[in-house]
Amino acid sequence: MILVTMVSSLLATQCASTKDKEIAQKVVLSQPDFATQTVYFNTYTAGIEGGATGYEIHFEQFELPETIILQQIYFSNHTGKAIKTKNGYVARVLKAETDVIMSSDLKQEAANTPPPIFPFTIKSGQLGIQYLDDGVFKYALMSNVLQREPIYYPSAPPKGNKQ
């Protein structure tokens, strides 16, 4: 009986290990043609107290095959969704300042939001992209990332406030 339990445990462990290796092999850093193009970013600041700050990343004049759809952008330890525009793509990456809960109570610490994870190392001056290529998720790094002047959005009265 003990022998059967040990053998089944060993097989279960081996299967789980093999499955993890298969998943890891599927996450591959690709080198698509668009990854060599230049990307521009600027910081932005909302003009109201407590307004958001972050990065706007512009993928201008991107000629992508119809099978490729940009999904997530990873930049400066933050992430944002890529949105198709008439000039290419843009992503707004919010710099969210979050408080980290440090507690001996695991339930309280579970409320912490983990940072976005890109499966590869992103160096300074690079950004990571998750994209769909014919329905398959792929990842790429872009190194031609240039900074433009910051944008300061003016404050505006709340909607519905007629002055």
Sequence and secondary structure as in RCSB ss.txt:
>XXXX:A:sequence
MILVTMVSSLLATQCASTKDKEIAQKVVLSQPDFATQTVYFNTYTAGIEGGATGYEIHFEQFELPETIILQQIYF
SNHTGKAIKTKNGYVARVLKAETDVIMSSDLKQEAANTPPPIFPFTIKSGQLGIQYLDDGVFKYALMSNVLQREP
IYYPSAPPKGNKQ
>XXXX:A:secstr
 HHHHHHHHHHHHHHHHHHHHHHHHH  B   GGGGS EEEEEEE SSTT  EEEEEEEET    TTEEEEEEEE
TTEEEEEEEETTEEEEEEE         S HHHHTTS      SS   TT EEEEEEETTEEEEEEE  EEE   
EE      TT   
